[in-house]
Structures are given as structure tokens and as C-alpha cells.
């Protein structure tokens, strides 16, 4: 059994190598349902109506134009409200409706209708109800419902919410309400709001960053947020949560891995082959003597790449002459290094998905949640933790890959501590898998010894990772280079 006591070098002579952690700097965020977003939006509309003494349709036009920034709306309105009205396509002096008697002509279809079947915006341009319906429905379908203007050419009169509710089809009315709700999240310049990027998730995240003085510390800001759907992502870049590396490093890594096949193939060729002197095709030597025969039938020496071997005659000269055609050891080392960190990154992602799959099974199966199986909640917490820590361990391999090669002390300490993290998380994951199988197979999960072991290992692993992440986010400043004098 591997425990933390199996690693005596985890402490140095001045105390623990990892700094004690009381609290991680966590940004504040709130998960919002659509109904909650609707309430926040309605409150803001009502406040604009109250402060500016305007109708709801005008308030909606103002807030969507100013991207839901009520302060900007009020400031612009008080400065010159006539100019603001003109900007959004409204006027304090409605135009005269161009109606005939007893009938009027629609300016789109040019058919004659009774005046009861004619509608117009404040500009007075007359259109029949059917033409209005088709015009509004088409534009709402094109996501253009907040900038609708009168159909009359060169007319900038706005089509407000009241007209949309009167003249649009029922499906388009619902669509307008949906787009209005989404605009509060997607176009809000006053609040930090984003939709959860998980597929089919309808929750949004309201985010407020705690004060972070980047000048006093090199620590990385933590942007990880967790939605009610269990999706964890980075608020800053929208990618999956990637503690302990920053968004720029993630983008660099993903770009590198996207061309992984090309990189590894070309890198392997450079590192492990030599070109045939005749046809230049790469050749790998895996056994046998130095006499090579290419598929182009050219005979040559592997060592000196000459058709007639001169290695023994010019042993002193051939090292310099053929230096450029020797296998590239640096390229091989870089390829091996990349393969190591990429494999660790990929393997932990596989393990994370497996843990997430078990977690979702537990949450979906109410039959597992019974009083007979008392470790359900503890196991649920452990699996959530394993999913989170697998993500941290996964991205720690990227952190290690991009550590400067000249900082050997940090690399040595990082590799050592990461190795411990890998061992204890593998052990916790194995324990959680055993508990999950017992739960599914209806075995006795009330085993007190197993429960205590699960709780203890969960606590040890969580504390270890919390301290480790803190040090990684502080750029491993805990590592000190000591000078010794004899």
C-alpha cells in the first residue's frame, strides 16, 4: 500500500515543501436558470420604466440598443433624450397615418383594405396586417427582431415590442421572447454573464471576480466555474477547466496536439532515420550490420552513407564530414519528451471520462440512493472529486511540458510531486471504483473499514492537490535554490 509516508523527501529541512493552504482564491459565480434570468431582465426593464417614465416597449428598445447597461441609458437619456429617441428609431411627435376614406392602400402589396386592416408605426406608413405579419415573421426568424424598422424604404421608424406582439404569429412571438432573453446574457455590457457551453444546457453563469493584484504576486487567476449540469469550464476562454495552466498555454497546447500525427510522424522520422544517398527515402536501421540496401537497389554504409565504405580508411574525418546526416538526437529527445507529457495528459482524460460516466450513473439512478447503502453520499462526493482532480492532473502534464528547460530545480521538484499526485489519485480512483461496483451490485457497502478508508483517502488526496495547485499557480515559487559552502 502506497501512502504519503512512503515519500520522505516531501519535506525539506525547513518544513513542508508545499505551502499550507487555508483557502484557495476562488472567483464568485452564480448559476442562473432561465426563469431567474427572466426575473433579472424584467426587474431591469421595470427600473428603466420607473426612472425614465417610459413604456415597456421603449425601455426594451433602449436597453437592447445600449446592451442592457442601465447606467448608459440613463446618462444618455438625461443628456439629450430627443437624440436618444431618434437614434433608436422613435419620436415624440408621431407622424400622421396616411389613411384613405373609407379604404386605404397597402404600400407593399398595393391592395385596398378597410382602415381596420391597416397598421403603421409612429411614422404613419400604412401596411396591411398580412404584409406586416410576413415582414415581422421573416425578420424575427433572421434574429433581427431588435432592429426592426418600418418596411417603407428609407424610413427608420422602429418596430417596438407592442407591434410585434400584435402582428407576429404565435410561434414568432415566442421566438422574440426567447431572443430577448438570450440578448440579456449574450449582449450584456453591464453584467458578466455567459451561457454554459455544454450541449443542451439552458443555464447561464453570472460571474464576479474577486480582487486580484497581479503586481504583488505571479499567481494565476482561477477562472474555473461549475454549472448545475456538472460541466466545468474556464470562464475566461470557454474551454474545459484547465487548472493549473493559463488560457494562453492551453491554446498553444491544443494547437500543438491538433497536428499531433504530423508532428510525431515527422519528428520520429528525423530522430530515427537517415536518407538514402541515392533516392533520399528515409531508412531505419533496427538490426544487423552497417551494410544497407535500399529498395532502389543502392548499396551504402549506414555509418558514413557512402556507396563504397570508407569508414575504416578515414575514421578521423568521417565524423565531421557526415555529422549532418547522423540521426538527430535532439529531435529524438524532444519527441520522447512530448510523447511522455502527451501520454500523461491523454491517459488522465480517459480516466476522468470514466469517473464522470460512473458519477452520472449514480446521479441518474435513484435506486442506488437508499438508506441501506450509507456510503452513497460519501461515494458521490469522492467521484465528483476524482473527476475534478483528474482534470487538474491532466493539465499538470501540460504545465510540466512548458516548464523552462533551464529551470532544472523546478522540473525536478515538479516531477517528484506530480508523481506522488498520480499515485494517490490512482489509489483514490481505484477505491471509488470498488465502492461504485459494490453499490451497483447491491453488495454490503456499510463496511465500516471500507468507509473509513474512503473518507480518509479522499481527505488526504483533496488536501494534497489543493496545496499542490496553489504552488503551481504561484509558478512554483516555493522552490528555492540553496547555496552550500564547504
C-alpha positions as CSV (number, residue, x, y, z in Angstrom):
1,X,0.0,0.0,0.0
2,X,1.4,3.3,-1.1
3,X,0.9,6.3,1.3
4,X,2.4,9.7,1.7
5,X,4.8,8.4,4.3
6,X,6.4,6.4,1.5
7,X,7.8,9.6,0.1
8,X,10.2,11.0,2.8
9,X,11.5,13.8,0.5
10,X,8.2,15.5,0.5
11,X,9.5,17.7,3.4
12,X,12.7,19.8,3.4
13,X,14.8,20.8,6.4
14,X,12.8,24.0,6.9
15,X,9.4,22.4,6.9
16,X,6.9,21.3,4.3
17,X,7.9,21.7,0.7
18,X,4.3,22.6,-0.2
19,X,2.9,25.7,1.4
20,X,-0.1,25.2,3.7
21,X,-3.3,26.4,2.2
22,X,-6.2,27.9,4.2
23,X,-8.3,29.0,1.3
24,X,-7.8,28.9,-2.5
25,X,-8.6,32.2,-4.3
26,X,-11.9,31.3,-5.8
27,X,-13.9,33.7,-8.0
28,X,-17.5,34.1,-7.1
29,X,-20.1,32.8,-9.6
30,X,-23.8,32.1,-9.6
31,X,-25.6,29.6,-11.8
32,X,-28.9,31.1,-13.2
33,X,-31.9,29.2,-14.7
34,X,-33.9,30.8,-17.5
35,X,-36.6,31.8,-15.1
36,X,-34.1,33.5,-12.9
37,X,-32.7,35.3,-15.9
38,X,-36.2,36.4,-16.9
39,X,-36.8,37.9,-13.4
40,X,-33.5,39.8,-13.6
41,X,-34.4,41.1,-17.0
42,X,-37.9,42.2,-16.0
43,X,-36.5,44.0,-13.0
44,X,-34.1,45.9,-15.1
45,X,-36.9,46.8,-17.6
46,X,-39.2,48.0,-14.8
47,X,-36.4,50.1,-13.3
48,X,-35.8,51.8,-16.6
49,X,-39.5,52.4,-17.0
50,X,-39.7,53.9,-13.5
51,X,-36.6,56.1,-13.7
52,X,-37.2,57.5,-17.2
53,X,-41.0,57.4,-17.1
54,X,-41.3,55.4,-20.3
55,X,-43.3,52.5,-21.6
56,X,-42.1,48.9,-21.6
57,X,-41.6,48.8,-25.5
58,X,-39.4,51.9,-25.3
59,X,-37.5,50.5,-22.4
60,X,-36.8,47.3,-24.3
61,X,-35.6,49.2,-27.3
62,X,-33.3,51.4,-25.2
63,X,-31.8,48.5,-23.2
64,X,-31.2,46.3,-26.2
65,X,-29.5,49.2,-28.0
66,X,-27.3,50.1,-25.0
67,X,-26.6,46.4,-24.4
68,X,-28.5,46.3,-21.1
69,X,-26.4,48.9,-19.5
70,X,-28.9,50.9,-17.5
71,X,-26.4,53.5,-16.4
72,X,-25.6,54.3,-20.0
73,X,-29.3,54.5,-20.9
74,X,-30.0,57.0,-18.0
75,X,-26.9,59.1,-18.8
76,X,-27.7,59.4,-22.5
77,X,-31.4,60.0,-21.8
78,X,-30.8,62.8,-19.3
79,X,-28.2,64.4,-21.6
80,X,-30.5,64.5,-24.7
81,X,-33.5,62.3,-24.8
82,X,-34.7,63.6,-28.2
83,X,-31.4,62.5,-29.7
84,X,-31.7,59.1,-28.0
85,X,-35.2,58.6,-29.3
86,X,-34.1,59.4,-32.8
87,X,-31.1,57.1,-32.5
88,X,-33.3,54.1,-31.7
89,X,-36.0,55.0,-34.3
90,X,-38.6,56.7,-32.2
91,X,-40.1,60.2,-32.0
92,X,-42.1,62.3,-29.5
93,X,-44.2,63.6,-32.4
94,X,-45.9,60.7,-34.2
95,X,-46.5,61.2,-37.9
96,X,-49.9,61.3,-39.4
97,X,-51.2,58.0,-40.6
98,X,-51.7,58.0,-44.4
99,X,-55.2,56.6,-44.5
100,X,-57.8,57.0,-47.2
101,X,-61.6,57.0,-46.8
102,X,-63.2,54.6,-46.4
103,X,-60.4,52.3,-47.6
104,X,-56.6,52.5,-47.8
105,X,-53.9,51.0,-49.9
106,X,-51.1,48.8,-48.5
107,X,-47.7,50.1,-49.5
108,X,-46.3,46.6,-50.0
109,X,-48.9,44.6,-51.9
110,X,-50.8,47.7,-53.2
111,X,-54.1,46.0,-52.4
112,X,-57.0,48.1,-50.9
113,X,-58.2,47.3,-47.4
114,X,-60.5,48.8,-44.9
115,X,-58.8,51.0,-42.4
116,X,-59.3,48.4,-39.6
117,X,-57.0,46.1,-41.5
118,X,-54.2,48.7,-41.9
119,X,-51.4,49.2,-39.3
120,X,-48.4,51.5,-39.1
121,X,-45.6,52.5,-36.8
122,X,-45.4,56.0,-35.5
123,X,-44.2,57.2,-38.9
124,X,-47.7,56.6,-40.4
125,X,-46.8,54.5,-43.4
126,X,-49.7,52.1,-44.0
127,X,-49.4,48.3,-44.5
128,X,-52.0,45.6,-44.3
129,X,-51.9,43.1,-41.4
130,X,-50.9,40.2,-43.7
131,X,-47.8,42.1,-45.0
132,X,-46.9,43.2,-41.6
133,X,-47.1,39.6,-40.4
134,X,-44.9,38.3,-43.1
135,X,-42.4,41.1,-42.7
136,X,-42.1,40.7,-38.9
137,X,-42.0,36.9,-39.0
138,X,-39.2,36.9,-41.6
139,X,-37.1,39.3,-39.6
140,X,-37.6,37.6,-36.3
141,X,-36.5,34.3,-37.9
142,X,-33.3,36.1,-39.0
143,X,-32.5,37.2,-35.4
144,X,-33.2,40.8,-36.4
145,X,-36.0,41.5,-34.0
146,X,-34.3,44.3,-32.0
147,X,-33.5,46.4,-35.0
148,X,-36.8,46.1,-37.0
149,X,-37.6,49.2,-39.0
150,X,-40.6,50.3,-40.9
151,X,-40.9,48.4,-44.3
152,X,-41.1,51.7,-46.1
153,X,-37.8,52.4,-48.0
154,X,-35.6,55.0,-46.2
155,X,-37.8,55.0,-43.1
156,X,-36.0,54.5,-39.8
157,X,-39.1,54.2,-37.6
158,X,-38.6,51.4,-35.1
159,X,-41.0,48.4,-34.7
160,X,-41.4,48.0,-31.0
161,X,-42.5,45.1,-28.8
162,X,-46.2,46.1,-28.8
163,X,-46.4,45.8,-32.6
164,X,-44.5,42.5,-32.6
165,X,-47.0,41.1,-30.1
166,X,-49.9,42.4,-32.1
167,X,-48.8,41.4,-35.6
168,X,-46.4,38.4,-35.4
169,X,-47.5,34.8,-35.5
170,X,-47.7,32.9,-32.2
171,X,-44.5,31.0,-32.9
172,X,-42.6,34.2,-33.7
173,X,-43.9,35.9,-30.6
174,X,-42.3,33.0,-28.6
175,X,-39.2,33.3,-30.6
176,X,-39.0,37.0,-29.9
177,X,-39.3,36.4,-26.2
178,X,-36.5,33.8,-26.5
179,X,-34.2,36.1,-28.4
180,X,-34.9,38.9,-25.9
181,X,-34.0,36.6,-23.0
182,X,-30.8,35.5,-24.8
183,X,-29.8,39.0,-25.6
184,X,-29.8,39.8,-21.8
185,X,-27.0,37.2,-21.4
186,X,-25.1,37.4,-24.7
187,X,-25.1,41.2,-25.2
188,X,-24.9,42.4,-21.6
189,X,-22.2,45.0,-21.1
190,X,-23.2,45.7,-17.5
191,X,-23.0,42.2,-16.0
192,X,-20.6,39.3,-16.5
193,X,-22.9,36.7,-17.9
194,X,-22.4,33.7,-20.2
195,X,-24.3,30.6,-21.2
196,X,-22.9,27.3,-20.1
197,X,-21.2,25.8,-23.2
198,X,-22.3,22.3,-22.5
199,X,-24.6,20.8,-25.2
200,X,-28.3,21.3,-24.5
201,X,-27.6,23.2,-21.2
202,X,-30.0,26.1,-20.6
203,X,-28.2,27.6,-17.5
204,X,-26.2,30.8,-17.5
205,X,-23.4,31.8,-15.2
206,X,-23.1,35.2,-13.5
207,X,-19.5,35.8,-12.7
208,X,-17.8,38.3,-10.3
209,X,-14.0,38.2,-10.0
210,X,-12.5,38.8,-6.6
211,X,-9.8,41.4,-6.4
212,X,-6.6,40.0,-7.8
213,X,-3.4,42.1,-7.5
214,X,-1.3,40.7,-10.3
215,X,1.6,43.1,-9.4
216,X,2.0,41.6,-5.9
217,X,2.0,38.0,-7.0
218,X,2.7,35.9,-10.0
219,X,-0.2,33.6,-9.1
220,X,-2.6,32.6,-11.9
221,X,-6.2,33.7,-11.6
222,X,-8.6,30.8,-11.3
223,X,-11.5,31.1,-13.8
224,X,-13.0,27.7,-13.3
225,X,-16.8,27.6,-12.9
226,X,-19.1,24.7,-12.4
227,X,-22.6,24.6,-13.9
228,X,-25.6,22.7,-12.4
229,X,-25.3,20.3,-15.3
230,X,-21.9,19.3,-13.9
231,X,-19.9,20.8,-16.8
232,X,-16.8,22.6,-15.5
233,X,-15.3,25.2,-17.8
234,X,-13.0,28.2,-17.8
235,X,-14.9,31.5,-17.7
236,X,-12.1,33.3,-19.5
237,X,-11.6,31.2,-22.6
238,X,-14.7,29.0,-22.6
239,X,-12.7,25.8,-22.8
240,X,-12.9,23.0,-20.3
241,X,-11.4,23.8,-16.9
242,X,-7.6,23.7,-17.1
243,X,-6.2,24.4,-13.7
244,X,-3.2,24.9,-13.2
245,X,-2.3,26.3,-16.6
246,X,-3.4,29.6,-18.1
247,X,-5.6,30.1,-21.2
248,X,-2.7,31.0,-23.4
249,X,-0.8,27.8,-22.6
250,X,-4.0,25.8,-23.3
251,X,-4.3,27.4,-26.7
252,X,-0.7,26.7,-27.5
253,X,-1.0,23.0,-26.4
254,X,-4.3,22.4,-28.3
255,X,-2.7,23.9,-31.4
256,X,0.2,21.5,-31.0
257,X,-1.9,18.4,-30.4
258,X,-4.2,19.3,-33.3
259,X,-1.3,18.5,-35.6
260,X,-0.1,15.7,-33.3
261,X,0.1,13.0,-36.0
262,X,2.1,15.2,-38.4
263,X,4.4,16.3,-35.6
264,X,5.0,12.9,-34.2
265,X,5.5,11.3,-37.6
266,X,7.9,13.9,-38.9
267,X,9.7,14.1,-35.6
268,X,10.1,10.3,-35.4
269,X,11.5,10.3,-39.0
270,X,14.0,13.0,-38.2
271,X,15.1,11.3,-35.0
272,X,15.3,7.7,-36.1
273,X,16.2,7.5,-39.8
274,X,18.7,8.5,-42.4
275,X,18.1,9.3,-46.0
276,X,19.3,7.0,-48.8
277,X,22.1,8.8,-50.5
278,X,20.6,7.9,-53.9
279,X,16.8,8.3,-53.7
280,X,16.6,10.2,-50.3
281,X,13.9,8.0,-48.9
282,X,14.2,7.7,-45.1
283,X,15.6,4.4,-43.9
284,X,15.5,3.0,-40.3
285,X,18.2,0.6,-39.2
286,X,16.9,-1.7,-36.5
287,X,19.4,-4.6,-36.5
288,X,22.2,-6.2,-38.5
289,X,25.5,-4.8,-39.9
290,X,26.1,-1.3,-41.3
291,X,25.8,-2.5,-44.9
292,X,22.4,-1.2,-46.2
293,X,20.5,-2.0,-49.4
294,X,17.7,0.5,-50.2
295,X,14.7,-0.5,-52.2
296,X,16.1,1.5,-55.1
297,X,19.0,-1.2,-55.0
298,X,21.6,1.3,-53.9
299,X,24.2,-0.2,-51.5
300,X,25.7,2.0,-48.9
301,X,27.2,2.1,-45.5
302,X,24.8,3.1,-42.7
303,X,27.6,4.9,-40.8
304,X,29.2,7.0,-43.5
305,X,26.4,6.9,-46.1
306,X,29.0,6.1,-48.9
307,X,28.4,3.7,-51.7
308,X,31.9,2.3,-51.1
309,X,32.5,2.3,-47.4
310,X,35.4,4.4,-46.4
311,X,34.7,4.4,-42.6
312,X,37.9,2.4,-41.7
313,X,40.1,4.3,-44.0
314,X,39.0,7.8,-42.8
315,X,37.8,7.2,-39.3
316,X,39.0,10.6,-38.1
317,X,37.5,12.6,-41.0
318,X,34.1,10.9,-41.4
319,X,32.8,12.2,-38.0
320,X,32.9,15.8,-39.3
321,X,32.1,15.0,-42.9
322,X,28.9,13.1,-42.2
323,X,27.8,14.9,-39.0
324,X,24.8,16.4,-40.7
325,X,23.3,13.0,-41.7
326,X,23.5,11.3,-38.3
327,X,20.2,10.7,-36.5
328,X,19.1,13.9,-34.8
329,X,19.4,13.1,-31.1
330,X,18.0,16.4,-30.0
331,X,14.9,15.8,-32.1
332,X,14.6,12.3,-30.6
333,X,14.8,13.7,-27.1
334,X,12.2,16.4,-27.9
335,X,9.9,13.8,-29.4
336,X,10.3,11.5,-26.4
337,X,9.6,14.4,-24.0
338,X,6.5,15.4,-25.9
339,X,5.2,11.8,-26.0
340,X,5.7,11.4,-22.3
341,X,3.7,14.5,-21.4
342,X,1.1,13.9,-24.0
343,X,0.5,10.4,-22.9
344,X,0.0,11.5,-19.3
345,X,-2.4,14.2,-20.5
346,X,-4.4,11.8,-22.6
347,X,-4.5,8.9,-20.0
348,X,-5.8,11.2,-17.3
349,X,-8.5,12.4,-19.7
350,X,-9.6,8.8,-20.3
351,X,-9.7,8.2,-16.6
352,X,-11.6,11.4,-16.0
353,X,-14.3,10.4,-18.5
354,X,-14.6,7.0,-16.9
355,X,-15.1,8.6,-13.5
356,X,-17.6,11.1,-15.0
357,X,-19.5,8.2,-16.5
358,X,-19.8,6.5,-13.1
359,X,-20.8,9.8,-11.5
360,X,-23.6,10.3,-14.0
361,X,-24.8,6.8,-13.5
362,X,-25.0,7.4,-9.7
363,X,-26.9,10.7,-10.1
364,X,-29.3,9.2,-12.7
365,X,-30.1,6.0,-10.8
366,X,-32.4,6.8,-7.8
367,X,-32.4,3.1,-6.9
368,X,-28.8,3.4,-5.7
369,X,-29.8,6.1,-3.2
370,X,-31.3,4.1,-0.4
371,X,-30.9,4.1,3.3
372,X,-29.4,0.7,3.1
373,X,-26.3,2.0,1.3
374,X,-25.0,4.7,3.7
375,X,-21.8,5.4,1.7
376,X,-23.8,6.8,-1.3
377,X,-23.3,10.4,-0.5
378,X,-19.7,9.9,0.5
379,X,-19.0,8.0,-2.7
380,X,-20.8,10.6,-4.7
381,X,-18.6,13.3,-3.3
382,X,-15.5,11.2,-3.9
383,X,-16.4,10.6,-7.6
384,X,-17.0,14.4,-8.0
385,X,-13.6,15.0,-6.5
386,X,-11.9,12.4,-8.7
387,X,-13.4,14.0,-11.9
388,X,-12.1,17.4,-10.8
389,X,-8.7,16.2,-9.8
390,X,-8.3,14.1,-12.9
391,X,-8.7,17.3,-14.8
392,X,-6.1,19.0,-12.7
393,X,-3.6,16.2,-13.1
394,X,-4.3,16.0,-16.8
395,X,-3.4,19.7,-17.3
396,X,-0.5,19.4,-14.9
397,X,1.3,17.4,-17.7
398,X,0.9,20.4,-20.0
399,X,2.3,22.6,-17.1
400,X,5.3,20.4,-16.9
401,X,5.9,20.3,-20.6
402,X,6.1,24.1,-20.8
403,X,8.4,24.5,-17.8
404,X,11.6,26.2,-19.0
405,X,14.2,23.6,-19.5
406,X,16.9,25.7,-17.8
407,X,15.0,25.6,-14.5
408,X,16.1,22.1,-13.6
409,X,15.3,22.6,-9.9
410,X,11.7,23.3,-10.6
411,X,11.4,20.5,-13.1
412,X,12.9,18.0,-10.6
413,X,10.5,19.1,-7.8
414,X,7.6,19.2,-10.1
415,X,8.2,15.7,-11.4
416,X,8.6,14.4,-7.9
417,X,5.4,16.0,-6.6
418,X,3.4,15.1,-9.7
419,X,4.5,11.5,-9.3
420,X,3.0,11.5,-5.8
421,X,-0.2,13.1,-7.0
422,X,-0.6,10.5,-9.7
423,X,-0.1,7.7,-7.2
424,X,-2.5,8.9,-4.6
425,X,-5.2,9.9,-7.1
426,X,-4.9,6.5,-8.8
427,X,-5.4,4.9,-5.4
428,X,-8.4,7.1,-4.6
429,X,-9.9,6.4,-8.1
430,X,-9.5,2.6,-7.6
431,X,-11.2,2.9,-4.2
432,X,-14.1,4.8,-5.7
433,X,-14.5,2.2,-8.5
434,X,-14.7,-0.5,-5.9
435,X,-17.3,1.4,-4.0
436,X,-19.3,2.0,-7.1
437,X,-19.2,-1.6,-8.1
438,X,-20.4,-2.6,-4.6
439,X,-23.2,-0.1,-4.8
440,X,-24.4,-1.3,-8.3
441,X,-24.1,-5.0,-7.4
442,X,-26.0,-4.4,-4.1
443,X,-23.1,-5.6,-2.0
444,X,-22.7,-4.6,1.6
445,X,-21.3,-1.0,1.3
446,X,-21.8,-0.4,5.0
447,X,-18.4,-2.0,5.6
448,X,-17.0,0.5,8.2
449,X,-13.4,-0.3,7.4
450,X,-14.0,0.5,3.7
451,X,-16.0,3.6,4.5
452,X,-13.3,5.0,6.8
453,X,-10.6,4.2,4.2
454,X,-12.6,6.0,1.5
455,X,-13.2,9.1,3.7
456,X,-9.6,9.2,4.9
457,X,-8.1,8.8,1.4
458,X,-10.5,11.4,0.0
459,X,-9.4,13.9,2.6
460,X,-5.7,13.3,2.1
461,X,-5.9,13.5,-1.7
462,X,-8.0,16.6,-1.7
463,X,-5.7,18.5,0.7
464,X,-2.6,17.4,-1.2
465,X,-4.0,18.6,-4.5
466,X,-5.2,21.9,-3.1
467,X,-1.7,22.7,-1.8
468,X,-0.1,21.5,-5.0
469,X,-2.4,23.6,-7.2
470,X,-1.6,26.7,-5.0
471,X,2.1,26.2,-5.6
472,X,1.7,25.6,-9.3
473,X,-0.5,28.8,-9.7
474,X,2.3,30.7,-7.9
475,X,4.8,29.4,-10.5
476,X,6.5,27.1,-8.0
477,X,8.0,30.0,-6.1
478,X,8.2,27.6,-3.2
479,X,11.3,26.0,-4.9
480,X,14.4,27.7,-3.5
481,X,17.9,27.3,-4.8
482,X,20.2,26.9,-1.8
483,X,23.9,27.6,-1.8
484,X,26.1,25.4,0.3
485,X,29.6,26.3,1.5
486,X,32.1,23.7,2.5
